[in-house]
Amino acid sequence: MEKNLKVLMLNGSPHENGNTALAFREMEQVFRENGVEVENILLGKKAIRGCIACGTCRKNGKCVFDDVVNELAEKFSDADGLVVGSPVYFGSANGTLVSALQRLFYSTSFDKSLKVGASVVCARRSGCTATFDELNKFFTLANMPVASSQYWNNIYGGIPGEAETDMEGRQVMRVLARNMVFLMKSIALGKAEIGIPQAEEPRVWTNFIR
């Protein structure tokens, strides 16, 4: 029996009914229409500290801080796609979300290759593209294909609900979700029909300072 595709959505906003949530709802509707299972988690109000580079995760297989990040690890491992969304704070992503992503990606050893990633950014005016680039780096560091839309994955709004009037931004989110569904289905078909790209072993590490 064919496995249902799953998408994990991480909202870095502290506002459960804010503009980032509105963008996520546009995507979520498309996912559900296409039979994709969705789990949407609001991270912006959670107490998530940053990585302290202690290396404990390399020994124990999980982060030393046993909070929501370790809970997300299992969900991420089981997902076919990951959507991360954030409002723009001083030209960058929400600090809580970044702390969660840094620890989530670093502390987990499961293979993230070919899971589809997509970032969503919301701002009143500017800073979207810088934040968009910042979030996409998590995917490209983990061998994850990045889903795009017909424009950068931005939606605009200041006060909660204002993004409702950004008709272009809302359409960008729906197109993004459809493209993400296509990529996930294509990858699942490719794995079954062709297999996955051969990994080079051993992994080469080169430090800049020796």
C-alpha positions in Angstrom: 0.0 0.0 0.0 1.3 3.5 -0.9 2.5 5.5 2.0 0.8 8.9 2.6 3.1 11.9 2.1 3.7 13.9 5.3 4.7 17.6 5.7 5.9 19.1 8.9 5.2 22.9 9.2 7.1 25.0 11.7 5.8 28.5 12.4 8.3 30.7 14.0 5.8 33.5 14.7 4.6 34.0 18.3 1.1 34.8 16.9 -1.1 31.8 16.3 -3.4 33.9 14.1 -0.8 36.2 12.6 0.2 36.7 8.9 2.6 33.8 8.8 -0.2 31.5 10.0 -2.4 32.9 7.2 0.3 32.0 4.7 0.5 28.5 6.2 -3.3 28.0 5.9 -3.1 28.7 2.2 -0.5 26.0 1.8 -2.2 23.6 4.2 -5.4 23.7 2.2 -3.5 22.6 -0.9 -1.7 19.9 0.9 -4.9 18.4 2.3 -6.6 18.6 -1.1 -3.8 16.5 -2.5 -3.9 13.9 0.3 -0.8 15.1 2.1 -0.8 14.7 5.9 0.1 17.9 7.6 1.3 18.8 11.1 1.5 22.5 11.9 3.4 23.5 15.0 3.7 27.0 16.4 7.2 27.6 17.9 7.3 31.3 18.4 6.1 31.3 22.0 8.1 28.3 23.2 11.2 28.6 25.4 13.9 27.3 23.1 17.5 28.1 23.8 20.3 28.1 21.3 22.9 25.4 20.7 25.9 25.5 23.1 28.2 23.3 21.0 28.6 20.7 23.8 28.7 17.7 21.5 26.3 15.7 23.7 24.1 14.9 20.8 26.9 13.0 19.1 27.0 10.7 22.1 23.4 10.4 23.0 21.7 10.8 19.6 19.6 13.8 20.8 20.1 17.3 22.1 21.1 17.7 25.7 18.2 20.2 26.2 15.3 17.9 26.3 12.6 20.2 25.0 10.4 20.5 21.9 13.4 20.2 19.6 13.8 16.5 20.5 10.1 16.0 19.9 10.5 17.6 16.5 13.3 15.3 15.6 11.1 12.2 15.4 8.5 14.2 13.4 11.1 15.5 11.0 12.6 12.1 10.5 9.1 10.7 9.5 8.3 13.6 7.2 8.7 13.9 3.4 8.7 17.7 3.5 9.5 20.5 5.9 8.0 24.0 5.7 9.5 26.7 8.0 7.9 30.1 8.3 8.9 33.3 10.0 8.1 37.0 10.3 11.0 39.3 9.7 12.6 40.7 12.8 15.3 43.3 12.1 16.0 41.9 8.7 16.3 38.2 9.9 14.2 35.3 11.1 12.6 35.0 14.5 15.4 34.0 16.9 13.3 31.2 18.5 12.8 29.5 15.2 16.5 29.8 14.3 17.6 28.3 17.6 15.2 25.4 17.1 16.4 24.8 13.5 20.1 25.0 14.4 19.7 22.4 17.2 17.2 20.3 15.1 19.5 20.0 12.1 22.7 19.6 14.1 21.6 17.2 16.8 19.9 14.7 14.4 21.8 12.0 12.5 19.1 10.6 10.3 19.4 11.1 6.6 17.6 14.3 5.4 18.5 13.8 1.8 15.7 14.3 -0.7 13.2 15.6 2.0 11.7 18.7 0.3 12.2 22.0 2.1 10.3 25.3 1.7 10.7 28.5 3.6 7.9 31.2 4.0 8.6 34.7 5.1 6.3 37.5 6.1 7.1 41.2 6.6 5.4 44.6 6.8 7.7 46.0 4.3 11.3 44.8 3.8 13.7 42.1 4.9 11.9 39.2 3.2 14.6 38.1 0.8 17.4 38.2 3.4 15.3 36.1 5.8 14.3 33.8 2.9 18.0 33.2 2.1 18.7 32.6 5.8 16.1 29.9 6.1 16.9 28.1 2.9 20.5 27.5 4.0 19.3 24.9 6.5 17.9 22.8 3.6 20.9 23.2 1.2 23.3 22.2 4.0 21.3 18.9 4.4 21.0 17.7 0.8 17.4 18.7 0.7 15.7 19.9 -2.5 14.3 23.4 -2.1 10.7 24.1 -3.3 10.1 27.4 -5.1 7.1 29.3 -6.4 6.3 31.8 -9.1 7.9 34.5 -6.9 10.0 34.5 -3.7 8.0 32.8 -1.0 7.0 36.1 0.7 3.7 37.5 1.9 3.2 41.0 3.2 1.3 42.2 6.3 1.9 44.2 9.4 -1.0 43.9 11.8 -2.5 40.4 12.2 -4.7 39.5 9.2 -3.4 42.2 7.0 -1.8 39.6 4.7 -5.3 38.6 3.7 -5.3 41.5 1.3 -2.0 40.4 -0.3 -3.6 38.4 -3.1 -0.4 37.8 -4.9 1.3 36.6 -1.8 -1.5 34.2 -1.1 -1.3 32.8 -4.6 2.5 32.4 -4.2 1.8 30.2 -1.2 -0.7 28.0 -3.0 1.7 27.6 -6.0 4.5 26.8 -3.6 2.4 24.1 -1.9 1.5 22.5 -5.3 5.1 22.5 -6.4 6.1 21.0 -3.1 3.5 18.2 -3.6 4.8 17.5 -7.1 8.4 17.3 -5.9 7.6 15.0 -3.0 5.5 12.7 -5.3 8.2 12.8 -8.0 10.9 11.9 -5.5 8.8 9.0 -4.1 8.3 7.7 -7.6 12.0 8.2 -8.4 13.1 6.3 -5.4 10.8 3.4 -6.3 11.7 3.4 -10.0 15.3 4.6 -10.2 16.7 4.6 -6.6 18.5 7.4 -4.9 21.8 9.0 -5.9 24.8 7.1 -4.6 26.5 8.7 -1.7 30.3 9.1 -1.6 32.0 7.4 1.2 33.8 8.4 3.3 32.6 11.9 3.7 35.4 14.5 3.2 35.9 17.2 5.7 38.4 20.0 5.1 39.1 22.7 7.7 40.2 26.1 6.6 42.8 26.2 9.4 45.0 23.2 10.0 
